[in-house]
Amino acid sequence: MAGNQPVRARRGRPRQAEVARLAGVSQTTVSLVLGGNKQGIALHEDTRRRVLQAARELGYVPDPAASRLASARNNLLGVYSFTKTFPTAVEHSYYPFLVGIEQEAAAQGYDLVLFTGSSAGRRAAEPGALDRVRLADGCLFLGRHIPADELRKLVEHGYPAVHLGRRDELAELAWVGADYVAAAADVVHHLTGLGHRRIAYVRENDTAPASTDREQGFREAAAAAGVHGGVLRSSHPATDITADWVRARRSEGVTAFVAEETDTGAAWRALDAAVAAAGLTAPRDLSLALLGSPPADLTGPGRQEPTGFAVPGAELGAAAVRLLTSLLSERHGAEPLVACAFRPGETAGPPPAHT
């Protein structure tokens, strides 16, 4: 069940006294170093480095706003995207998540503050780069790949954090997620019910949990149905998934092709283009399915709605806010996996008589 990861009791924001103890110096020295030593007092360089290192390790935020918030909540929730710019465009795959986050935060009386992976000119994986989220009472994180070490420091010091999407590599990090395993299996069951016995699955070549969950559901359902389910993992879908590749798979007896959804849509884009370049159409010549929703530029008039499932972005965003606020109130609640709705679409049908 999502969101039931163990969460340590919240300690509050680190204080200068804690930095002083860790660095082995006086609190006055810490105040001088973190305040920029405007007094011009002579300090050994090694002392200054120890103080700054201790502050980074503890996640100390020495700006006035953070100090003011150290003893009181400010009804702010952070939303941190591990992207260079915050993905607010309607066509971006994160947009539905943000809609759910905003609506649920407003319903619970919270305002939002947005952070990105390149804010203040720092990369998210750099030491201390996530410390600025402490301006908020707690923070939601979005991204296929995360800076595990920096997130671990936050949660180990009791900072309330929730990731949108399954995360097992950090036991202390709470998360909410969609049931991609069951949703992918539903799509395979639909295809096998139509009579398909050889199905090819294409995905990007990475270890993101959203991708591995989809593949797991595909493999398990194909094995249960006794059908051949080949998987292509590609680092360069546009290069690997071509018209010739589609023709070769069809000559092997493949009658249905399935692709994963990602924030780039690379696998589906390549498959869609390859099928068109091969002069084939779905579902007349083959069946197509997408485990998620297509990019906005591949929808609309003249475009078939792909068979597959819809990612419940708004529901996931709202569930993440509920989980985060439960951590803030120390209720330590849990949110179940959110189900994905099957989408019949227009791209799947019985296998053609001849491939």
Secondary structure, DSSP 8 states (H G I E B T S, - for coil): -TT-S-------S--HHHHHHHHTS-HHHHHHHHTT-TT-----HHHHHHHHHHHHHHT---SHHHHHHTTS---EEEEEESSSS----TTSTTHHHHHHHHHHHHHTT-EEEEEETTGGG--TTSTTTTGGGGGSSEEEEE-SS--HHHHHHHHHTT--EEEES---S-TT-EEE-B-HHHHHHHHHHHHHHHT--EEEEEEESS--HHHHHHHHHHHHHHHHHT-EEEEEEES-HHHHS-HHHHHHHHHTT--EEEEE--SS-HHHHHHHHHHHHTT--TTTT-EEEEES---GGG-STT----EEEE--HHHHHHHHHHHHHHHHTT-------B--EEE--SS--S--S--
